[in-house]
């Protein structure tokens, strides 16, 4: 295999580390993009030992920080001639957090990490991706976006920089869901923008995944109990790592772009269900559809324009 290079954000734990092991095992050069270098070093050694592949690199990246993203991009360009796959796996969700937190750039922390950061990182690496014969970008969405089946649910656009942080109750789970829906909206627009450059951009919907003991122990007592119950019914992270790999390497998805793909590797469609209790139940049970909210062009453009404005990166990609 030609020397293929993949960047995986948040590769020091969870699905990210499992994906790094999978790609390394298949002969890829893996670049781990991690905020915590100490944890990253330990994970890197484990990935090398598990995959028997020494071509695993570790570079520091705080995906919530514009400065860190630009520094990471410069380091990557200095070390590698191209980039074949970019997987935006890192995400921020602090269970039980009730305090509104801002990133270094003054953006609500989960939105900065889960939406704006991936936008800027991809923009910074367009030139490297263009040099690949089969460039693919993958965004990690979650089933949290299914809350948008509720017609009253909307992204809190007017409170992304703390405009109402002292007036509205803060829910880390609502903001997390908002950021993942925004990431999907951005996926659709970015795929359209990059189609001419031969770069595919897709999102994958991640279901409940088994949490490690380390992660569970960090939770508050009530959440620890719930997490242990959830683990009984959740898929192992290796299953999702295999799905990452398949979407990013298989011929089946070679020409697919601007799509949301579920954990069964099926391209999802916008919900076709009408209003009514029976239809609502069927919609919630159907794992092949996503909320119509994601198809609203005004929502798509609003997320895109916001990302451009916040990153001060107005250059068109098309």
C-alpha positions as CSV (number, residue, x, y, z in Angstrom):
1,X,0.0,0.0,0.0
2,X,1.1,3.5,-0.9
3,X,2.1,5.5,2.3
4,X,-1.4,6.6,3.5
5,X,-1.7,9.2,6.2
6,X,-4.6,9.6,8.6
7,X,-5.1,12.2,11.3
8,X,-7.4,11.3,14.2
9,X,-8.3,13.9,16.8
10,X,-8.8,12.6,20.3
11,X,-6.8,9.5,19.5
12,X,-5.6,8.9,23.0
13,X,-8.8,7.2,24.3
14,X,-12.1,5.7,23.5
15,X,-13.2,5.3,19.8
16,X,-10.3,7.5,18.7
17,X,-7.6,5.2,20.2
18,X,-9.4,2.1,18.8
19,X,-9.6,3.7,15.4
20,X,-5.8,4.5,15.6
21,X,-5.1,0.9,16.4
22,X,-7.3,-0.2,13.4
23,X,-5.7,2.1,10.9
24,X,-2.2,1.4,12.2
25,X,-2.9,-2.3,11.9
26,X,-3.8,-1.8,8.3
27,X,-0.5,-0.1,7.5
28,X,-1.5,3.5,7.7
29,X,0.8,6.2,9.1
30,X,-1.4,7.5,12.0
31,X,-1.1,11.0,13.4
32,X,-2.6,11.3,16.8
33,X,-3.9,14.8,17.4
34,X,-4.3,15.1,21.2
35,X,-4.6,17.9,23.7
36,X,-2.9,16.0,26.6
37,X,0.5,14.9,25.5
38,X,1.2,12.8,28.6
39,X,-1.9,10.6,28.0
40,X,-1.1,10.7,24.3
41,X,2.4,9.2,24.8
42,X,1.0,6.3,26.8
43,X,-1.7,5.7,24.2
44,X,0.8,5.9,21.4
45,X,2.9,3.2,22.9
46,X,-0.1,1.0,23.3
47,X,-1.2,1.6,19.7
48,X,2.3,0.7,18.3
49,X,2.4,-2.5,20.4
50,X,-1.1,-3.5,19.4
51,X,-0.7,-2.8,15.7
52,X,3.0,-3.8,15.3
53,X,3.3,-0.6,13.3
54,X,5.9,2.0,14.4
55,X,4.5,4.7,12.1
56,X,2.4,6.4,14.8
57,X,3.0,10.1,15.5
58,X,1.7,12.3,18.2
59,X,1.1,16.0,17.8
60,X,-0.5,18.4,20.3
61,X,-3.9,19.8,19.4
62,X,-6.5,21.6,21.5
63,X,-9.3,21.5,19.0
64,X,-11.2,24.3,21.0
65,X,-8.3,26.7,20.4
66,X,-7.8,28.5,17.1
67,X,-4.1,29.2,18.0
68,X,-3.5,25.5,18.7
69,X,-5.3,24.5,15.5
70,X,-3.1,26.7,13.4
71,X,0.1,25.6,15.2
72,X,-0.9,21.9,14.7
73,X,-1.6,22.5,11.0
74,X,1.8,24.1,10.6
75,X,3.6,21.2,12.3
76,X,1.7,18.7,10.2
77,X,2.5,20.5,6.9
78,X,6.2,20.6,7.9
79,X,6.3,16.8,8.6
80,X,4.1,15.3,5.9
81,X,3.6,15.9,2.2
82,X,-0.1,15.1,2.1
83,X,-3.1,14.0,4.1
84,X,-5.4,11.2,3.0
85,X,-7.9,11.0,5.8
86,X,-9.0,13.5,8.5
87,X,-11.2,12.1,11.3
88,X,-12.8,14.6,13.6
89,X,-13.3,12.3,16.6
90,X,-12.5,14.5,19.6
91,X,-15.5,16.0,21.4
92,X,-16.3,17.8,24.6
93,X,-19.1,16.6,27.0
94,X,-18.7,17.1,30.7
95,X,-21.4,15.0,32.3
96,X,-23.4,17.0,34.9
97,X,-21.7,20.3,34.1
98,X,-24.0,23.2,35.0
99,X,-21.7,26.1,34.5
100,X,-21.5,27.9,31.1
101,X,-17.8,27.7,30.0
102,X,-16.1,29.7,27.3
103,X,-13.1,28.6,25.2
104,X,-10.0,30.8,24.9
105,X,-11.5,32.4,21.9
106,X,-14.7,33.3,23.8
107,X,-17.0,30.6,22.4
108,X,-19.2,28.2,24.4
109,X,-16.7,25.4,25.0
110,X,-18.6,22.5,23.6
111,X,-19.5,24.5,20.4
112,X,-15.9,25.5,20.0
113,X,-14.7,21.9,20.4
114,X,-17.3,20.0,18.5
115,X,-18.2,22.4,15.6
116,X,-16.0,25.4,15.1
117,X,-12.7,23.6,15.8
118,X,-13.3,20.9,13.2
119,X,-14.4,23.6,10.7
120,X,-11.1,25.5,11.1
121,X,-8.9,22.5,11.1
122,X,-10.3,21.2,7.8
123,X,-9.9,24.6,6.3
124,X,-6.3,24.7,7.4
125,X,-5.6,21.3,5.8
126,X,-7.3,21.7,2.5
127,X,-4.0,21.9,0.6
128,X,-2.7,18.7,2.1
129,X,-6.0,16.8,1.4
130,X,-5.9,18.0,-2.2
131,X,-2.7,16.1,-2.7
132,X,-4.3,12.8,-1.9
133,X,-5.8,10.7,-4.7
134,X,-8.7,9.8,-2.4
135,X,-9.1,12.4,0.4
136,X,-11.9,11.8,2.9
137,X,-13.0,13.9,5.9
138,X,-15.2,12.3,8.6
139,X,-17.2,14.0,11.3
140,X,-18.3,12.1,14.4
141,X,-22.0,13.0,15.1
142,X,-24.1,11.1,17.7
143,X,-27.7,9.9,18.2
144,X,-28.2,13.1,20.3
145,X,-29.2,14.8,17.1
146,X,-32.4,12.8,17.3
147,X,-33.7,15.2,19.9
148,X,-34.3,17.5,16.9
149,X,-37.2,15.4,15.9
150,X,-39.0,17.6,18.4
151,X,-40.2,20.5,16.2
152,X,-39.6,22.9,19.1
153,X,-35.9,22.1,19.3
154,X,-33.5,24.6,17.8
155,X,-29.8,25.4,18.1
156,X,-29.3,28.2,20.6
157,X,-27.5,30.4,18.1
158,X,-28.0,33.6,20.1
159,X,-26.1,32.2,23.2
160,X,-22.9,30.8,21.7
161,X,-20.6,33.5,23.1
162,X,-22.2,33.8,26.5
163,X,-24.8,36.4,25.5
164,X,-27.4,35.0,27.9
165,X,-25.2,32.8,30.1
166,X,-26.4,34.6,33.3
167,X,-30.0,34.6,32.3
168,X,-30.7,31.1,30.9
169,X,-30.1,27.8,32.7
170,X,-27.2,25.9,31.2
171,X,-27.6,22.3,30.1
172,X,-24.4,20.6,28.9
173,X,-26.5,17.9,27.2
174,X,-28.6,20.4,25.2
175,X,-25.5,22.3,24.1
176,X,-23.8,19.0,23.2
177,X,-26.8,18.0,21.1
178,X,-26.8,21.5,19.5
179,X,-23.1,21.2,18.6
180,X,-23.5,17.8,17.0
181,X,-26.5,19.0,14.9
182,X,-24.4,22.0,13.9
183,X,-21.6,19.7,12.9
184,X,-24.0,17.8,10.7
185,X,-25.2,21.0,9.1
186,X,-21.6,22.0,8.5
187,X,-20.9,18.6,7.0
188,X,-23.5,19.2,4.3
189,X,-22.1,22.6,3.4
190,X,-18.5,21.6,3.5
191,X,-19.1,18.6,1.2
192,X,-20.7,21.0,-1.3
193,X,-17.8,23.5,-1.0
194,X,-15.1,20.8,-1.4
195,X,-16.8,18.6,-4.1
196,X,-14.7,20.3,-6.8
197,X,-11.4,19.6,-5.0
198,X,-12.1,15.8,-4.9
199,X,-12.4,15.7,-1.1
200,X,-15.4,13.8,0.3
201,X,-16.9,15.0,3.6
202,X,-19.3,12.8,5.5
203,X,-20.6,12.4,9.1
204,X,-21.2,9.2,11.0
205,X,-23.9,8.8,13.7
206,X,-22.4,7.1,16.8
207,X,-24.8,5.2,19.0
208,X,-24.2,4.4,22.7
209,X,-20.7,3.0,23.1
210,X,-19.3,1.1,26.1
211,X,-17.5,3.5,28.5
212,X,-14.2,2.5,30.0
213,X,-13.9,2.0,33.8
214,X,-11.6,5.1,33.9
215,X,-14.3,7.2,32.2
216,X,-17.1,5.9,34.4
217,X,-15.1,6.6,37.6
218,X,-14.8,10.3,36.6
219,X,-18.6,10.6,36.7
220,X,-20.7,11.7,39.6
221,X,-22.1,8.8,41.6
222,X,-25.6,9.0,40.0
223,X,-24.1,9.1,36.5
224,X,-21.8,6.2,37.2
225,X,-24.7,3.9,38.0
226,X,-26.5,5.0,34.8
227,X,-23.3,4.5,32.7
228,X,-22.9,0.9,34.1
229,X,-26.5,0.1,33.1
230,X,-26.0,1.6,29.6
231,X,-22.8,-0.4,29.1
232,X,-24.8,-3.6,29.2
233,X,-26.6,-2.6,26.0
234,X,-23.8,-0.6,24.3
235,X,-21.5,-1.6,21.5
236,X,-17.7,-1.9,22.1
237,X,-15.6,1.0,20.7
238,X,-13.8,-1.4,18.4
239,X,-17.0,-1.8,16.4
240,X,-17.3,1.9,15.8
241,X,-13.6,2.1,15.0
242,X,-14.2,-0.5,12.3
243,X,-17.0,1.6,10.9
244,X,-14.7,4.7,10.8
245,X,-12.2,2.6,8.8
246,X,-14.8,1.2,6.4
247,X,-16.3,4.7,5.6
248,X,-12.9,6.2,5.1
249,X,-11.3,3.4,3.0
250,X,-13.9,1.3,1.2
251,X,-14.9,1.6,-2.5
252,X,-18.5,1.7,-1.4
253,X,-18.0,5.2,0.0
254,X,-15.4,6.4,-2.4
255,X,-17.8,8.7,-4.3
256,X,-20.2,9.4,-1.4
257,X,-20.1,12.9,0.1
258,X,-22.4,15.1,2.1
259,X,-24.1,12.2,3.8
260,X,-24.9,11.0,7.3
261,X,-24.0,7.4,7.8
262,X,-25.2,5.3,10.7
263,X,-23.3,2.6,12.7
264,X,-24.8,-0.1,10.3
265,X,-22.9,1.7,7.5
266,X,-26.2,2.8,5.8
267,X,-26.6,6.2,4.3
268,X,-29.4,8.0,6.3
269,X,-32.2,10.1,4.8
270,X,-34.2,13.0,6.0
271,X,-37.2,11.9,7.9
272,X,-40.3,11.4,5.8
273,X,-42.7,10.9,8.7
274,X,-45.7,13.2,9.2
275,X,-47.1,14.6,12.4
276,X,-49.0,12.4,14.8
277,X,-48.3,10.1,17.8
278,X,-48.0,6.9,15.7
279,X,-45.7,8.6,13.1
280,X,-43.6,10.1,15.9
281,X,-43.0,6.6,17.4
282,X,-42.1,5.1,14.1
283,X,-39.7,8.0,13.4
284,X,-38.0,7.5,16.8
285,X,-37.6,3.8,16.1
286,X,-36.3,4.3,12.5
287,X,-32.5,4.3,12.7
288,X,-32.2,5.2,9.0
289,X,-33.6,8.8,9.2
290,X,-32.4,12.0,10.7
291,X,-34.4,15.2,11.7
292,X,-35.7,17.5,8.9
293,X,-34.1,20.4,10.8
294,X,-30.8,19.3,9.3
295,X,-32.1,19.9,5.7
296,X,-33.2,23.5,6.4
297,X,-30.9,25.6,4.1
298,X,-31.2,28.6,6.4
299,X,-29.9,26.5,9.3
300,X,-27.0,25.2,7.2
301,X,-26.0,28.7,6.0
302,X,-26.3,30.1,9.5
303,X,-23.9,27.5,10.9
304,X,-21.4,28.0,8.1
305,X,-21.5,31.8,8.2
306,X,-21.1,31.7,12.0
307,X,-18.0,29.4,11.7
308,X,-16.5,31.7,9.1
309,X,-17.1,34.8,11.2
310,X,-15.9,33.3,14.5
311,X,-12.6,31.9,13.0
312,X,-12.1,35.1,10.9
313,X,-11.5,32.7,7.9
314,X,-13.5,34.1,5.1
315,X,-11.7,32.5,2.2
316,X,-14.0,30.5,-0.1
317,X,-13.0,26.8,-0.6
318,X,-14.7,26.5,-3.9
